[in-house]
Amino acid sequence: MLKQLLCNVDVDYSQTEVPFQIALDLENSILDPLPGQNQKFCYIVTGVGSDVPELKDLSHWVLGICDLITEDDIIVESITVVIDDEPQTVVFGDNVELIDPDPTTGCSGLKFDFPVSKLGGEMKVCFELENVYQVGPNPVCLKGGRTGTATGQSICGPACNGSQNCQTFTYQTATVCAPVVVTPVATPGTTRTICCGDPVITPGAQCPSTTRHCYFTVSQRVCIEVPITFGATAEVREPRIECEEPSGEGCIDCN
């Protein structure tokens, strides 16, 4: 099950001069990969403008991914771009590249340099990463026509600061005790009768004065193997936080 995302899954620039909407494609993305899978991000960019000159077609857009991601982290052969159902030829370092910054939008990140029509045009892009990154807000910057830009909003993507949580491992030693009860079991096997000599025939219909049951005791020393698996479960209770002085200068003395 996909955990709750602390970022936007869509961006709406429909009211700007570059009228497009961008959505994280949750159906095709793999945000929490299983063993053997790569983390995968897919997006759908859709033109929602009208045919007026002040609105611009999309020239290119930049996804502001974590600045620690290098070319080696991106699986180049996994990058796909489809425009209006037509697969595009991707040349990494040319029409798809890491840029810092994009001179027209001022944004740094992964740039997709493909034109898309404002009149219902659609671009689908996907890429995979060698490592798994925290899913957090990524700036989205659009360039339209010669001068049009749209910036200021963000969408879920591979993040490495700000939205990251710190994972801490804690350990508890304990002695686990379990009482064991051993209950004896004696199961008789199939009995059989062995005749001892010839039968004795006695006149009359009365058996001699004897008992109806014979009793004897059998004992056997045994060793009982008792397999026991010990372990423990843990649950996190309501957390507490100790607040320090706030600062507008970033994380100070955070080592």
Backbone torsions as a table, in degrees:
resi	resn	phi	psi	omega
1	MET	NA	135.1	-179.1
2	LEU	-72.3	127.4	179.2
3	LYS	-71.2	161.4	-178.5
4	GLN	-64.6	132.4	-178.8
5	LEU	-92.0	133.4	179.3
6	LEU	-97.7	46.7	179.7
7	CYS	-159.9	169.1	-178.1
8	ASN	-80.1	140.1	176.5
9	VAL	-96.2	-0.7	175.0
10	ASP	-151.5	158.2	179.6
11	VAL	-129.9	136.7	-177.7
12	ASP	-121.3	104.5	175.2
13	TYR	-107.3	26.0	-174.8
14	SER	-64.3	-22.9	-177.5
15	GLN	-97.1	13.3	178.1
16	THR	-104.4	179.4	178.5
17	GLU	-76.1	-7.6	172.2
18	VAL	-117.9	82.2	-167.4
19	PRO	-78.2	87.2	-179.6
20	PHE	-136.2	154.6	173.3
21	GLN	-119.6	141.1	179.9
22	ILE	-123.6	133.8	-179.3
23	ALA	-130.7	140.2	171.3
24	LEU	-72.8	123.4	-179.1
25	ASP	-82.3	90.1	-175.7
26	LEU	-66.9	-27.3	-178.2
27	GLU	-67.2	-35.8	-176.2
28	ASN	-105.1	-10.5	177.9
29	SER	-79.0	153.5	172.9
30	ILE	-124.9	91.2	-175.1
31	LEU	-82.2	-34.1	178.6
32	ASP	-119.3	81.6	-173.4
33	PRO	-67.8	147.0	172.9
34	LEU	-85.1	166.9	176.8
35	PRO	-53.9	132.5	-178.4
36	GLY	92.4	-9.0	178.5
37	GLN	-103.5	156.2	171.6
38	ASN	-99.9	148.7	172.7
39	GLN	-67.8	133.9	-172.9
40	LYS	-133.7	135.0	177.0
41	PHE	-122.2	130.6	178.2
42	CYS	-128.7	142.5	-178.4
43	TYR	-136.0	151.2	176.0
44	ILE	-120.8	121.4	179.7
45	VAL	-108.5	123.9	-173.2
46	THR	-127.2	130.1	175.2
47	GLY	-77.6	130.6	-177.3
48	VAL	-129.5	26.4	-177.5
49	GLY	-95.4	179.8	177.5
50	SER	-116.5	170.2	-174.1
51	ASP	-85.3	70.2	174.8
52	VAL	-127.2	147.2	-171.6
53	PRO	-65.4	-27.7	-178.0
54	GLU	-73.0	-14.7	176.1
55	LEU	-95.8	138.4	-171.0
56	LYS	-110.2	146.3	168.3
57	ASP	-70.3	156.7	179.1
58	LEU	-75.7	128.9	174.5
59	SER	-92.4	-51.8	174.3
60	HIS	-160.3	168.4	176.2
61	TRP	-143.0	157.6	-176.7
62	VAL	-124.9	129.2	173.0
63	LEU	-101.1	115.4	-173.8
64	GLY	-78.0	70.0	-177.3
65	ILE	-69.4	168.4	179.0
66	CYS	-48.3	131.0	-176.1
67	ASP	-74.2	-3.4	174.9
68	LEU	-86.9	-10.3	179.4
69	ILE	-77.0	126.1	179.1
70	THR	-108.7	177.5	177.7
71	GLU	-60.2	-32.3	180.0
72	ASP	-68.8	-22.9	-179.4
73	ASP	-79.8	-21.1	-177.0
74	ILE	-93.5	127.0	176.8
75	ILE	-80.1	99.6	-169.9
76	VAL	-58.1	-42.4	-177.2
77	GLU	-68.1	-12.1	179.2
78	SER	-85.6	-12.0	-175.8
79	ILE	-72.9	124.8	176.9
80	THR	-128.9	143.0	175.8
81	VAL	-133.9	123.4	178.5
82	VAL	-125.0	124.6	179.8
83	ILE	-117.6	121.4	-179.4
84	ASP	50.5	46.3	177.8
85	ASP	70.0	9.1	178.8
86	GLU	-108.9	114.2	177.0
87	PRO	-60.1	138.1	-179.1
88	GLN	-105.1	154.2	175.3
89	THR	-81.1	121.0	-178.5
90	VAL	-98.1	126.5	174.9
91	VAL	-119.8	101.9	-177.2
92	PHE	-67.8	132.0	-173.9
93	GLY	97.4	-7.5	179.0
94	ASP	-123.7	-83.7	-180.0
95	ASN	-85.2	-9.9	167.8
96	VAL	-133.0	123.8	-175.9
97	GLU	-157.2	157.5	169.2
98	LEU	-84.6	127.8	-174.7
99	ILE	-133.2	140.4	-175.9
100	ASP	-148.9	95.5	-10.3
101	PRO	-98.4	175.7	170.7
102	ASP	-74.2	121.2	-174.2
103	PRO	-64.5	-21.8	-176.3
104	THR	-91.3	-31.0	180.0
105	THR	-107.6	-17.7	-178.0
106	GLY	79.3	5.9	-177.2
107	CYS	-99.5	146.9	176.6
108	SER	-108.5	147.4	178.5
109	GLY	148.7	-149.1	-178.3
110	LEU	-94.6	117.5	-174.4
111	LYS	-101.1	133.4	175.3
112	PHE	-114.1	109.5	-172.5
113	ASP	-102.4	77.5	179.7
114	PHE	-138.5	132.3	178.2
115	PRO	-75.9	142.9	177.4
116	VAL	-137.5	137.9	-178.5
117	SER	-72.4	139.3	175.3
118	LYS	-69.6	-16.8	-176.3
119	LEU	-92.4	66.0	176.1
120	GLY	80.7	10.2	176.6
121	GLY	-63.9	153.1	-177.0
122	GLU	-138.5	131.1	175.0
123	MET	-121.4	130.8	174.1
124	LYS	-116.1	125.8	179.3
125	VAL	-126.9	146.7	175.3
126	CYS	-141.3	149.1	172.2
127	PHE	-153.8	154.5	-179.7
128	GLU	-120.0	155.2	-177.3
129	LEU	-119.9	149.3	177.9
130	GLU	-68.5	-36.6	-178.1
131	ASN	-112.8	163.0	-179.8
132	VAL	-97.3	127.7	-178.2
133	TYR	-114.4	156.4	173.5
134	GLN	-60.8	138.7	176.9
135	VAL	-88.9	117.0	-177.7
136	GLY	-150.0	-175.3	-176.1
137	PRO	-70.7	130.0	174.9
138	ASN	-117.0	128.9	175.9
139	PRO	-60.2	144.0	176.3
140	VAL	-121.5	123.0	-177.4
141	CYS	-125.6	131.6	-177.9
142	LEU	-114.2	144.6	173.6
143	LYS	-122.0	127.8	-179.7
144	GLY	-128.9	136.1	179.9
145	GLY	59.9	-147.8	-178.8
146	ARG	-87.6	-30.4	-172.8
147	THR	-129.9	-11.3	-174.1
148	GLY	-74.7	138.7	175.5
149	THR	-140.6	156.9	173.8
150	ALA	-143.4	118.6	-177.7
151	THR	-140.3	173.8	173.6
152	GLY	109.2	-13.8	179.8
153	GLN	-110.0	163.1	-177.2
154	SER	-136.6	160.2	-178.2
155	ILE	-139.2	160.0	179.1
156	CYS	-62.7	134.2	178.9
157	GLY	-167.4	-172.1	-179.0
158	PRO	-73.3	113.5	-176.6
159	ALA	-116.4	158.3	179.0
160	CYS	-136.9	3.3	177.4
161	ASN	-153.6	169.9	177.8
162	GLY	74.2	-65.3	-173.3
163	SER	-93.4	-1.6	-176.3
164	GLN	-72.3	146.2	171.8
165	ASN	-101.8	153.9	177.5
166	CYS	-96.4	124.6	178.8
167	GLN	-95.5	127.5	-177.7
168	THR	-120.8	135.3	176.2
169	PHE	-103.4	128.5	177.1
170	THR	-121.7	156.0	-175.8
171	TYR	-133.9	143.0	179.5
172	GLN	-130.1	120.2	174.6
173	THR	-89.7	145.1	-178.2
174	ALA	-161.3	156.1	173.3
175	THR	-104.8	121.7	-178.5
176	VAL	-98.1	127.5	-178.8
177	CYS	-118.1	136.9	178.3
178	ALA	-138.3	120.5	176.8
179	PRO	-68.0	141.1	-179.3
180	VAL	-123.0	129.1	177.9
181	VAL	-111.6	124.8	176.9
182	VAL	-104.4	120.1	-178.6
183	THR	-109.5	127.1	-178.5
184	PRO	-70.1	145.6	177.6
185	VAL	-134.5	129.5	175.1
186	ALA	-128.6	114.4	-178.3
187	THR	-114.2	115.4	-179.4
188	PRO	-71.1	147.7	174.2
189	GLY	-85.7	-170.6	179.1
190	THR	-74.1	125.8	-179.8
191	THR	-83.6	155.3	172.8
192	ARG	-142.8	152.8	-178.0
193	THR	-105.5	131.5	178.4
194	ILE	-115.1	122.4	-179.8
195	CYS	-74.3	131.9	179.6
196	CYS	-107.4	94.8	-179.0
197	GLY	81.2	-168.4	-179.4
198	ASP	-84.0	157.0	177.8
199	PRO	-69.3	150.3	176.9
200	VAL	-104.7	123.3	-178.3
201	ILE	-103.1	126.1	-178.2
202	THR	-124.0	131.5	177.3
203	PRO	-62.6	151.2	176.1
204	GLY	100.4	173.2	-176.6
205	ALA	-114.2	20.7	-176.0
206	GLN	-119.5	124.0	176.4
207	CYS	-72.9	151.8	175.1
208	PRO	-57.1	159.7	-179.1
209	SER	-73.8	92.8	179.8
210	THR	-132.9	172.3	-179.7
211	THR	-82.8	161.1	179.3
212	ARG	-87.1	-17.0	-176.7
213	HIS	-132.4	149.0	171.6
214	CYS	-111.7	135.0	-178.5
215	TYR	-118.5	137.9	170.4
216	PHE	-153.2	166.0	-175.3
217	THR	-121.6	136.2	175.4
218	VAL	-122.4	132.7	176.5
219	SER	-124.5	148.0	-179.0
220	GLN	-145.4	125.8	176.3
221	ARG	-76.4	129.9	-178.0
222	VAL	-130.9	163.1	173.1
223	CYS	-122.3	125.8	-177.9
224	ILE	-102.1	122.6	174.1
225	GLU	-89.8	122.7	-177.2
226	VAL	-119.3	100.2	177.1
227	PRO	-78.1	129.6	179.6
228	ILE	-134.4	130.0	176.3
229	THR	-107.5	124.0	180.0
230	PHE	-103.1	145.4	177.4
231	GLY	-169.3	-168.2	179.4
232	ALA	-159.4	157.2	173.4
233	THR	-116.1	158.1	-178.8
234	ALA	-134.7	148.0	174.5
235	GLU	-135.2	146.7	-179.6
236	VAL	-93.5	123.1	178.3
237	ARG	-87.7	-176.1	-176.1
238	GLU	-59.9	124.4	-176.7
239	PRO	-77.2	162.4	174.4
240	ARG	-128.1	155.9	180.0
241	ILE	-135.4	141.8	175.4
242	GLU	-107.8	111.0	-174.2
243	CYS	-83.6	139.1	174.7
244	GLU	-108.9	-175.6	-178.3
245	GLU	-67.9	132.9	177.9
246	PRO	-71.3	157.7	-179.9
247	SER	-145.9	145.6	174.9
248	GLY	-100.8	13.7	-175.9
249	GLU	-111.1	25.0	178.6
250	GLY	85.2	-169.7	-179.6
251	CYS	-81.7	111.5	-176.8
252	ILE	-101.8	136.6	178.4
253	ASP	55.2	42.5	-178.8
254	CYS	-103.3	71.9	-179.3
255	ASN	-117.1	NA	NA
